[in-house]
Amino acid sequence: MLKLIENELIKIFKRKNVYILLVIGVLIIIIYNLFEKFSSYNIDINMQYQRAYNNDRMLLENYDELNIDDSYEEIEERIKLEEYAINNKIQYNIFLNTTNKNVQLPSDARIILLKLFDNFDIIIIFILIYLSSTIVTEEYSVGTIKHLLAKPHSRTQILFSKIITNIFIIAIVIGFITLFQYLLGGLLFGFDSYNLDAIIYNSSDKTIETIELTKYMIKLITAKIPLYIVLSLISLTFGIITNNIALDILVSLGIYIILKSYDVSKYLYSYLIIIYCITIIILLLLLTVIFNKKDIKNL
């Protein structure tokens, strides 16, 4: 199995498209950070929070009469955060899951890092879908799958070596983007803001919690992984069934848009994590059956 994984890693690291996607991702991150840096300006933050609080209280009190895009829960969350900011004289942006459009708060390295997946999730998704849709399908399209299956390895071992490799590469990409943003944000905005805690709204008991920045990022990344694994397995399954990379990519992007509505990382604590884990087990079983029964004689 280890030899199979090593071979898969060598194949991926030889792909120019992976590096091209990474370079594009890096450029997007740099441009975003520069825009945030030069669009930040001095404002009365306390006044902004107070104005936002007054506006959100009005929206909540008249919610049934107004046509509002934000959900009742989102407004309720903002009010709690605004109250916390006002009472504690917070001088920086603490909005993570929902944003008040009436508030103008300057960016810092900390808030951009905390919103890493909100801002740059699409970079990881494109790389994930590209790898998932090609790691098996290309073997069929060029015929190398026959040579691979002729070696003394079971189909299940071959399949799982590709799945493990895919997940490993995604973990590397997440780590790289997180580290790059940490360093870039620190250089542009200063590293001081990283000393501040993450302030989050716990939707289960409707309270405000503070979490040390590193611990929050670990929890955030951990909560994101189930979605990425599910999307990767779906893309792999569809690719094996259709042998069509372009169609697989389009379908996978569509599925991502749907799954994003059920992103368990938004509040870190969610029963959806259990559902995602069950889905992963089902997809692994389904993918194994499909791959083992795949006919390669006519390829």
Phi, psi and omega per residue, in radians:
M1 nan -0.763 -3.124
L2 -1.088 -0.671 3.117
K3 -1.147 -0.682 3.102
L4 -1.103 -0.771 3.126
I5 -1.112 -0.736 3.111
E6 -1.039 -0.759 3.130
N7 -1.123 -0.694 3.121
E8 -1.136 -0.696 3.117
L9 -1.109 -0.714 3.117
I10 -1.070 -0.745 3.127
K11 -1.070 -0.776 -3.093
I12 -1.181 -0.740 -3.116
F13 -1.189 -0.242 3.084
K14 -1.564 -0.131 -3.102
R15 -1.405 2.119 3.134
K16 -1.197 -0.564 -3.093
N17 -1.081 -0.557 3.119
V18 -1.112 -0.767 -3.130
Y19 -1.225 -0.598 3.100
I20 -1.110 -0.783 3.110
L21 -1.097 -0.672 3.108
L22 -1.140 -0.741 3.126
V23 -1.103 -0.769 3.092
I24 -1.051 -0.737 3.113
G25 -1.081 -0.756 3.115
V26 -1.081 -0.733 3.126
L27 -1.105 -0.710 3.102
I28 -1.064 -0.772 -3.137
I29 -1.114 -0.754 -3.135
I30 -1.107 -0.812 -3.121
I31 -1.093 -0.747 3.138
Y32 -1.081 -0.812 -3.129
N33 -1.106 -0.710 3.120
L34 -1.135 -0.696 3.108
F35 -1.088 -0.804 3.124
E36 -1.106 -0.644 -3.135
K37 -1.133 -0.835 -3.037
F38 -1.482 -0.178 3.086
S39 -1.694 -0.078 3.103
S40 -1.384 2.500 -3.123
Y41 -2.644 2.901 -3.095
N42 -1.331 2.200 3.113
I43 -2.454 2.876 3.070
D44 -1.459 1.683 -3.030
I45 -1.136 -0.702 3.129
N46 -1.050 -0.699 3.123
M47 -1.166 -0.652 3.129
Q48 -1.108 -0.785 3.117
Y49 -1.120 -0.689 3.141
Q50 -1.149 -0.735 3.120
R51 -1.140 -0.709 3.116
A52 -1.122 -0.711 3.137
Y53 -1.093 -0.802 3.139
N54 -1.087 -0.724 -3.138
N55 -1.160 -0.761 -3.122
D56 -1.209 -0.596 3.066
R57 -1.087 -0.708 3.110
M58 -1.139 -0.735 3.129
L59 -1.103 -0.722 -3.102
L60 -1.193 -0.692 -3.126
E61 -1.214 -0.461 -3.107
N62 -2.060 0.482 -3.002
Y63 -1.031 -0.734 -3.084
D64 -1.195 -0.456 -3.106
E65 -1.573 -0.277 -3.067
L66 -1.827 2.617 3.070
N67 -1.662 1.662 -3.010
I68 -2.028 2.350 3.111
D69 -1.251 -0.654 -3.123
D70 -1.229 2.508 3.107
S71 -1.312 2.827 3.114
Y72 -1.015 -0.719 -3.113
E73 -1.146 -0.657 3.126
E74 -1.118 -0.763 3.120
I75 -1.143 -0.713 3.120
E76 -1.068 -0.716 3.106
E77 -1.095 -0.797 -3.125
R78 -1.072 -0.716 -3.135
I79 -1.053 -0.754 3.112
K80 -1.062 -0.752 3.141
L81 -1.194 -0.692 3.131
E82 -1.141 -0.721 3.068
E83 -1.047 -0.760 -3.139
Y84 -1.105 -0.759 -3.130
A85 -1.121 -0.722 -3.133
I86 -1.178 -0.831 -3.092
N87 -1.157 -0.548 -3.103
N88 -1.801 0.131 3.109
K89 0.903 0.827 3.125
I90 -1.161 2.362 -3.093
Q91 -1.982 0.489 3.139
Y92 -2.675 2.986 -3.078
N93 -1.325 2.201 3.105
I94 -2.050 0.089 3.137
F95 -1.371 2.180 3.134
L96 -2.011 -0.987 -3.018
N97 -1.561 -0.371 3.141
T98 -2.520 2.579 -3.062
T99 -2.180 2.363 3.060
N100 -1.560 2.047 -3.079
K101 -1.189 -0.252 3.139
N102 -1.506 -0.029 -3.105
V103 -1.841 2.357 3.054
Q104 -2.039 1.783 -3.118
L105 -2.081 2.357 3.140
P106 -1.190 2.604 3.118
S107 -1.456 2.747 2.985
D108 -2.489 3.044 -3.079
A109 -1.065 -0.643 -3.080
R110 -1.139 -0.842 -3.061
I111 -1.200 -0.597 3.110
I112 -1.195 -0.667 3.094
L113 -1.158 -0.733 3.140
L114 -1.109 -0.529 3.136
K115 -1.729 0.433 -3.081
L116 -0.896 -0.847 -3.071
F117 -1.357 -0.509 3.050
D118 -1.098 -0.696 -3.056
N119 -1.523 -0.637 -2.950
F120 -2.185 0.258 3.132
D121 -0.999 -0.624 -3.075
I122 -1.110 -0.520 3.109
I123 -1.112 -0.849 3.136
I124 -1.101 -0.703 -3.101
I125 -1.111 -0.768 -3.133
F126 -1.086 -0.747 3.122
I127 -1.164 -0.745 3.129
L128 -1.046 -0.850 -3.103
I129 -1.163 -0.691 3.114
Y130 -1.045 -0.838 -3.122
L131 -1.155 -0.787 -3.089
S132 -1.138 -0.635 -3.086
S133 -1.417 -0.242 -3.088
T134 -2.004 -0.382 -2.996
I135 -1.084 -0.519 3.067
V136 -1.875 -0.742 -3.054
T137 -1.046 -0.682 3.127
E138 -1.133 -0.552 3.092
E139 -1.078 -0.650 3.112
Y140 -1.294 -0.748 -3.041
S141 -1.157 -0.598 -3.134
V142 -1.717 -0.100 3.062
G143 1.504 0.030 -3.116
T144 -1.235 -0.239 3.119
I145 -1.077 -0.552 3.131
K146 -1.123 -0.746 3.138
H147 -1.185 -0.624 -3.125
L148 -1.182 -0.728 -3.122
L149 -1.299 -0.317 3.128
A150 -1.327 -0.273 3.136
K151 -1.381 2.822 -3.063
P152 -1.315 1.031 3.090
H153 -2.355 2.453 3.108
S154 -1.282 2.797 3.110
R155 -1.073 -0.648 -3.134
T156 -1.112 -0.729 3.103
Q157 -1.094 -0.749 3.129
I158 -1.091 -0.803 -3.127
L159 -1.079 -0.840 -3.083
F160 -1.219 -0.483 3.059
S161 -1.142 -0.629 3.109
K162 -1.258 -0.701 3.123
I163 -1.118 -0.824 3.139
I164 -1.089 -0.732 3.120
T165 -1.090 -0.752 -3.138
N166 -1.058 -0.816 3.141
I167 -1.143 -0.665 3.124
F168 -1.098 -0.756 3.132
I169 -1.140 -0.719 3.109
I170 -1.080 -0.697 3.096
A171 -1.073 -0.701 3.101
I172 -1.112 -0.761 -3.135
V173 -1.091 -0.773 3.118
I174 -1.063 -0.793 3.129
G175 -1.080 -0.732 -3.134
F176 -1.124 -0.828 -3.115
I177 -1.134 -0.693 3.118
T178 -1.111 -0.821 3.138
L179 -1.136 -0.723 -3.140
F180 -1.092 -0.772 3.120
Q181 -1.138 -0.689 3.113
Y182 -1.024 -0.839 -3.109
L183 -1.242 -0.779 -3.138
L184 -1.112 -0.804 3.116
G185 -1.068 -0.712 3.123
G186 -1.134 -0.707 3.141
L187 -1.189 -0.671 -3.091
L188 -1.416 -0.721 -3.015
F189 -1.895 -0.210 -3.051
G190 1.715 2.559 -3.077
F191 -1.497 -0.107 -3.052
D192 -1.059 -0.641 -3.069
S193 -1.156 -0.311 3.111
Y194 -1.207 -0.249 3.100
N195 -1.358 -0.229 -3.127
L196 -1.455 2.582 3.130
D197 -1.342 2.789 2.963
A198 -1.418 2.268 3.135
I199 -1.867 2.022 -3.031
I200 -2.209 2.755 3.102
Y201 -1.758 2.108 3.102
N202 -1.540 1.852 -3.044
S203 -1.203 -0.379 -3.098
S204 -1.222 -0.744 3.116
D205 -2.030 0.122 3.049
K206 0.983 0.858 3.103
T207 -2.215 2.876 3.094
I208 -1.695 2.306 3.115
E209 -2.138 2.618 3.027
T210 -2.008 2.314 -3.124
I211 -2.264 2.384 3.089
E212 -0.995 2.424 -2.960
L213 -0.938 -0.813 -3.116
T214 -1.094 -0.755 3.128
K215 -1.101 -0.691 3.133
Y216 -1.116 -0.766 -3.117
M217 -1.122 -0.664 3.103
I218 -1.110 -0.775 3.113
K219 -1.129 -0.700 -3.124
L220 -1.111 -0.819 3.141
I221 -1.127 -0.738 3.121
T222 -1.072 -0.678 3.133
A223 -1.251 -0.407 3.140
K224 -1.394 -0.521 -3.013
I225 -0.989 -0.763 -3.139
P226 -0.983 -0.719 3.127
L227 -1.092 -0.756 -3.130
Y228 -1.128 -0.716 3.141
I229 -1.156 -0.777 3.115
V230 -1.032 -0.826 -3.135
L231 -1.101 -0.694 3.117
S232 -1.103 -0.772 -3.124
L233 -1.173 -0.675 3.100
I234 -1.111 -0.760 3.136
S235 -1.121 -0.725 3.086
L236 -1.066 -0.813 -3.120
T237 -1.074 -0.845 -3.117
F238 -1.128 -0.629 3.131
G239 -1.144 -0.711 3.134
I240 -1.163 -0.655 -3.122
I241 -1.220 -0.746 -3.006
T242 -1.689 -0.463 -3.034
N243 1.023 0.436 -3.107
N244 -2.146 1.834 -3.043
I245 -1.144 -0.802 -3.100
A246 -1.065 -0.791 3.128
L247 -1.145 -0.678 3.125
D248 -1.068 -0.753 -3.140
I249 -1.106 -0.785 -3.135
L250 -1.099 -0.796 3.137
V251 -1.122 -0.727 -3.126
S252 -1.104 -0.690 3.086
L253 -1.113 -0.695 3.102
G254 -1.116 -0.734 3.119
I255 -1.145 -0.649 3.105
Y256 -1.058 -0.737 3.135
I257 -1.050 -0.671 3.112
I258 -1.216 -0.824 -3.099
L259 -1.141 -0.492 -3.124
K260 -1.079 -0.455 3.101
S261 -1.224 -0.287 3.138
Y262 -2.067 0.727 -3.117
D263 -1.329 1.924 -3.062
V264 -1.290 -0.214 -3.091
S265 -1.319 -0.217 -3.053
K266 -1.042 -0.755 -3.132
Y267 -2.066 0.149 3.055
L268 1.176 -0.685 -3.098
Y269 -1.915 2.028 -3.100
S270 -2.806 2.487 3.067
Y271 -1.146 -0.283 -3.141
L272 -1.117 -0.421 3.099
I273 -1.050 -0.724 3.118
I274 -1.115 -0.725 3.119
I275 -1.095 -0.741 3.114
Y276 -1.080 -0.731 -3.133
C277 -1.119 -0.719 3.085
I278 -1.119 -0.720 3.116
T279 -1.078 -0.690 3.127
I280 -1.074 -0.771 3.135
I281 -1.093 -0.769 3.136
I282 -1.100 -0.773 -3.138
L283 -1.131 -0.656 3.113
L284 -1.116 -0.743 3.111
L285 -1.137 -0.790 3.138
L286 -1.102 -0.781 -3.127
L287 -1.102 -0.688 3.127
T288 -1.113 -0.765 3.136
V289 -1.110 -0.808 -3.110
I290 -1.107 -0.771 -3.113
F291 -1.171 -0.700 -3.137
N292 -1.188 -0.484 -3.130
K293 -1.676 -0.014 -3.114
K294 -1.135 2.250 3.139
D295 -1.498 2.159 -3.137
I296 -1.984 0.072 -3.086
K297 -1.104 -0.620 -3.077
N298 -1.671 0.198 -3.127
L299 -1.415 nan nan
